Amino acid sequence: MKWTLCVFGKAGSSFAADEVSKFEKRLRPFVSFDIVEIKESKRIDKARGLDEEAAEFIKRFPKNAFTWVALAEEGKLMNTLQLAKWTEQKASVPCVFLIGSAYGISPSIKENADLLLSLSPLTFTHDHARVLLAEQLYRCAMVHRNHPYHHV
């Protein structure tokens, strides 16, 4: 399995960066895992900014080479076991999990995503979303291995 966590912009706090790094290190023995930070657009025109970000994302993660998971508030709510099953079914193709910029994700990315995923009906900061997603990906990897980290 190859997973990439792609985010627009840098972590806003050392706490978030440290937590994501902790899960990155934990994941690496089990999954090829990378974190890619793409520069966030500074355009005043939000739509054009999202288009620029989408173009950069598509250049780095072409649709024919990656499974796209875009985090979106309107996305599908899944429990950990459902997400683990979904990621296991997609194991043969590299998967990129995208957290959008402050203005979200371009509609063109959302329309072409293999999965629109919601972490919760609540709204989180981008830093918290990074930490939550990194932890859930680690938890999924442990579910794949029947490791007791995920116990119910």
Short mmCIF file of the C-alpha atoms (twelve columns), coordinates in Angstrom:
data_MODEL
# 
_entry.id   MODEL 
# 
loop_
_atom_site.group_PDB 
_atom_site.id 
_atom_site.type_symbol 
_atom_site.label_atom_id 
_atom_site.label_alt_id 
_atom_site.label_comp_id 
_atom_site.label_asym_id 
_atom_site.label_seq_id 
_atom_site.Cartn_x 
_atom_site.Cartn_y 
_atom_site.Cartn_z 
_atom_site.pdbx_PDB_model_num 
ATOM 1   C CA . MET A 1   0.000   0.000  0.000   1 
ATOM 2   C CA . LYS A 2   1.129   3.521  -0.793  1 
ATOM 3   C CA . TRP A 3   -0.616  6.416  0.920   1 
ATOM 4   C CA . THR A 4   0.075   10.132 0.643   1 
ATOM 5   C CA . LEU A 5   -1.363  12.809 2.884   1 
ATOM 6   C CA . CYS A 6   -1.527  15.939 0.746   1 
ATOM 7   C CA . VAL A 7   -2.288  19.294 2.348   1 
ATOM 8   C CA . PHE A 8   -2.349  22.853 1.115   1 
ATOM 9   C CA . GLY A 9   -0.101  24.976 3.288   1 
ATOM 10  C CA . LYS A 10  2.129   24.156 6.217   1 
ATOM 11  C CA . ALA A 11  1.039   23.023 9.654   1 
ATOM 12  C CA . GLY A 12  0.049   26.031 11.705  1 
ATOM 13  C CA . SER A 13  1.319   24.656 14.990  1 
ATOM 14  C CA . SER A 14  4.233   22.573 16.169  1 
ATOM 15  C CA . PHE A 15  1.750   20.351 18.018  1 
ATOM 16  C CA . ALA A 16  0.031   19.348 14.770  1 
ATOM 17  C CA . ALA A 17  3.326   18.829 12.947  1 
ATOM 18  C CA . ASP A 18  4.678   16.689 15.803  1 
ATOM 19  C CA . GLU A 19  1.529   14.572 16.059  1 
ATOM 20  C CA . VAL A 20  1.367   13.925 12.318  1 
ATOM 21  C CA . SER A 21  5.081   13.084 12.335  1 
ATOM 22  C CA . LYS A 22  4.482   10.579 15.142  1 
ATOM 23  C CA . PHE A 23  1.874   8.725  13.072  1 
ATOM 24  C CA . GLU A 24  4.021   8.995  9.948   1 
ATOM 25  C CA . LYS A 25  6.825   7.147  11.778  1 
ATOM 26  C CA . ARG A 26  4.407   4.547  13.127  1 
ATOM 27  C CA . LEU A 27  2.923   3.929  9.664   1 
ATOM 28  C CA . ARG A 28  6.152   3.549  7.720   1 
ATOM 29  C CA . PRO A 29  6.876   -0.090 8.706   1 
ATOM 30  C CA . PHE A 30  3.459   -1.091 7.357   1 
ATOM 31  C CA . VAL A 31  2.596   1.333  4.548   1 
ATOM 32  C CA . SER A 32  4.579   3.502  2.187   1 
ATOM 33  C CA . PHE A 33  3.448   6.859  3.623   1 
ATOM 34  C CA . ASP A 34  4.393   10.387 2.623   1 
ATOM 35  C CA . ILE A 35  3.223   13.855 3.496   1 
ATOM 36  C CA . VAL A 36  3.167   16.443 0.711   1 
ATOM 37  C CA . GLU A 37  2.533   20.097 1.441   1 
ATOM 38  C CA . ILE A 38  1.473   22.160 -1.559  1 
ATOM 39  C CA . LYS A 39  1.722   25.922 -1.419  1 
ATOM 40  C CA . GLU A 40  -1.657  27.489 -0.733  1 
ATOM 41  C CA . SER A 41  -2.846  30.034 -3.293  1 
ATOM 42  C CA . LYS A 42  -2.716  33.667 -2.175  1 
ATOM 43  C CA . ARG A 43  -5.221  34.920 -4.773  1 
ATOM 44  C CA . ILE A 44  -7.959  37.213 -3.543  1 
ATOM 45  C CA . ASP A 45  -10.348 35.613 -6.037  1 
ATOM 46  C CA . LYS A 46  -11.213 32.373 -4.195  1 
ATOM 47  C CA . ALA A 47  -12.413 30.493 -7.284  1 
ATOM 48  C CA . ARG A 48  -9.220  31.237 -9.214  1 
ATOM 49  C CA . GLY A 49  -7.170  30.299 -6.169  1 
ATOM 50  C CA . LEU A 50  -8.930  26.940 -5.902  1 
ATOM 51  C CA . ASP A 51  -8.370  26.388 -9.637  1 
ATOM 52  C CA . GLU A 52  -4.628  27.065 -9.206  1 
ATOM 53  C CA . GLU A 53  -4.445  24.660 -6.287  1 
ATOM 54  C CA . ALA A 54  -6.351  22.020 -8.254  1 
ATOM 55  C CA . ALA A 55  -3.952  22.352 -11.190 1 
ATOM 56  C CA . GLU A 56  -0.955  21.835 -8.904  1 
ATOM 57  C CA . PHE A 57  -2.623  18.860 -7.200  1 
ATOM 58  C CA . ILE A 58  -3.470  17.221 -10.541 1 
ATOM 59  C CA . LYS A 59  0.083   17.778 -11.792 1 
ATOM 60  C CA . ARG A 60  1.521   16.011 -8.744  1 
ATOM 61  C CA . PHE A 61  -1.151  13.328 -8.420  1 
ATOM 62  C CA . PRO A 62  -2.545  12.467 -11.864 1 
ATOM 63  C CA . LYS A 63  -5.925  10.757 -11.706 1 
ATOM 64  C CA . ASN A 64  -4.750  7.831  -13.823 1 
ATOM 65  C CA . ALA A 65  -2.018  7.015  -11.280 1 
ATOM 66  C CA . PHE A 66  -3.724  7.662  -7.922  1 
ATOM 67  C CA . THR A 67  -6.927  7.006  -6.048  1 
ATOM 68  C CA . TRP A 68  -8.178  10.379 -4.796  1 
ATOM 69  C CA . VAL A 69  -9.765  10.830 -1.378  1 
ATOM 70  C CA . ALA A 70  -10.838 14.410 -0.737  1 
ATOM 71  C CA . LEU A 71  -11.842 15.504 2.732   1 
ATOM 72  C CA . ALA A 72  -15.071 17.470 2.512   1 
ATOM 73  C CA . GLU A 73  -17.788 18.399 4.956   1 
ATOM 74  C CA . GLU A 74  -20.379 16.958 2.571   1 
ATOM 75  C CA . GLY A 75  -18.388 13.743 2.258   1 
ATOM 76  C CA . LYS A 76  -19.301 10.276 3.399   1 
ATOM 77  C CA . LEU A 77  -19.132 9.517  7.105   1 
ATOM 78  C CA . MET A 78  -17.410 6.207  7.784   1 
ATOM 79  C CA . ASN A 79  -16.396 4.435  10.929  1 
ATOM 80  C CA . THR A 80  -12.838 3.151  11.228  1 
ATOM 81  C CA . LEU A 81  -13.662 -0.380 10.110  1 
ATOM 82  C CA . GLN A 82  -15.456 0.899  7.012   1 
ATOM 83  C CA . LEU A 83  -12.497 3.127  6.124   1 
ATOM 84  C CA . ALA A 84  -10.075 0.249  6.745   1 
ATOM 85  C CA . LYS A 85  -12.098 -2.000 4.433   1 
ATOM 86  C CA . TRP A 86  -12.245 0.734  1.773   1 
ATOM 87  C CA . THR A 87  -8.476  1.338  1.897   1 
ATOM 88  C CA . GLU A 88  -7.803  -2.396 1.744   1 
ATOM 89  C CA . GLN A 89  -9.938  -2.687 -1.395  1 
ATOM 90  C CA . LYS A 90  -7.905  0.130  -2.984  1 
ATOM 91  C CA . ALA A 91  -4.528  -1.293 -1.935  1 
ATOM 92  C CA . SER A 92  -3.284  -1.959 -5.477  1 
ATOM 93  C CA . VAL A 93  -3.263  1.738  -6.479  1 
ATOM 94  C CA . PRO A 94  -1.442  4.552  -4.634  1 
ATOM 95  C CA . CYS A 95  -3.941  6.613  -2.676  1 
ATOM 96  C CA . VAL A 96  -3.742  10.341 -1.954  1 
ATOM 97  C CA . PHE A 97  -5.781  11.863 0.876   1 
ATOM 98  C CA . LEU A 98  -6.329  15.572 0.263   1 
ATOM 99  C CA . ILE A 99  -7.013  18.224 2.881   1 
ATOM 100 C CA . GLY A 100 -7.931  21.462 1.151   1 
ATOM 101 C CA . SER A 101 -6.823  25.002 1.764   1 
ATOM 102 C CA . ALA A 102 -8.595  27.610 3.878   1 
ATOM 103 C CA . TYR A 103 -11.200 27.961 1.101   1 
ATOM 104 C CA . GLY A 104 -11.690 24.261 0.597   1 
ATOM 105 C CA . ILE A 105 -11.136 22.103 -2.461  1 
ATOM 106 C CA . SER A 106 -11.897 22.910 -6.087  1 
ATOM 107 C CA . PRO A 107 -15.185 21.462 -7.347  1 
ATOM 108 C CA . SER A 108 -13.227 19.776 -10.164 1 
ATOM 109 C CA . ILE A 109 -11.265 17.745 -7.607  1 
ATOM 110 C CA . LYS A 110 -14.380 16.854 -5.636  1 
ATOM 111 C CA . GLU A 111 -16.229 15.760 -8.783  1 
ATOM 112 C CA . ASN A 112 -13.393 13.428 -9.775  1 
ATOM 113 C CA . ALA A 113 -12.527 12.088 -6.338  1 
ATOM 114 C CA . ASP A 114 -12.942 8.379  -5.765  1 
ATOM 115 C CA . LEU A 115 -14.194 9.177  -2.277  1 
ATOM 116 C CA . LEU A 116 -15.387 12.350 -0.591  1 
ATOM 117 C CA . LEU A 117 -14.693 11.656 3.060   1 
ATOM 118 C CA . SER A 118 -15.988 13.540 6.069   1 
ATOM 119 C CA . LEU A 119 -14.165 13.142 9.364   1 
ATOM 120 C CA . SER A 120 -17.188 14.419 11.276  1 
ATOM 121 C CA . PRO A 121 -20.211 16.685 10.951  1 
ATOM 122 C CA . LEU A 122 -18.193 19.097 13.105  1 
ATOM 123 C CA . THR A 123 -15.806 21.607 11.569  1 
ATOM 124 C CA . PHE A 124 -12.106 21.255 12.433  1 
ATOM 125 C CA . THR A 125 -9.094  23.424 11.832  1 
ATOM 126 C CA . HIS A 126 -6.782  22.172 9.102   1 
ATOM 127 C CA . ASP A 127 -4.234  21.248 11.771  1 
ATOM 128 C CA . HIS A 128 -6.738  19.136 13.664  1 
ATOM 129 C CA . ALA A 129 -7.905  17.481 10.442  1 
ATOM 130 C CA . ARG A 130 -4.281  16.523 9.686   1 
ATOM 131 C CA . VAL A 131 -3.861  14.904 13.083  1 
ATOM 132 C CA . LEU A 132 -7.220  13.123 12.985  1 
ATOM 133 C CA . LEU A 133 -6.650  11.777 9.484   1 
ATOM 134 C CA . ALA A 134 -3.082  10.636 10.211  1 
ATOM 135 C CA . GLU A 135 -4.284  8.794  13.314  1 
ATOM 136 C CA . GLN A 136 -7.163  7.178  11.431  1 
ATOM 137 C CA . LEU A 137 -4.846  6.013  8.660   1 
ATOM 138 C CA . TYR A 138 -2.571  4.453  11.262  1 
ATOM 139 C CA . ARG A 139 -5.615  2.853  12.876  1 
ATOM 140 C CA . CYS A 140 -6.692  1.466  9.466   1 
ATOM 141 C CA . ALA A 141 -3.250  -0.041 8.938   1 
ATOM 142 C CA . MET A 142 -3.513  -1.712 12.335  1 
ATOM 143 C CA . VAL A 143 -6.989  -3.057 11.507  1 
ATOM 144 C CA . HIS A 144 -5.517  -4.567 8.304   1 
ATOM 145 C CA . ARG A 145 -3.020  -6.447 10.483  1 
ATOM 146 C CA . ASN A 146 -5.447  -7.444 13.242  1 
ATOM 147 C CA . HIS A 147 -3.285  -5.449 15.648  1 
ATOM 148 C CA . PRO A 148 -4.908  -4.673 19.008  1 
ATOM 149 C CA . TYR A 149 -4.406  -0.892 18.614  1 
ATOM 150 C CA . HIS A 150 -7.980  -0.696 17.334  1 
ATOM 151 C CA . HIS A 151 -10.136 -2.444 19.876  1 
ATOM 152 C CA . VAL A 152 -13.839 -2.111 20.360  1 
# 
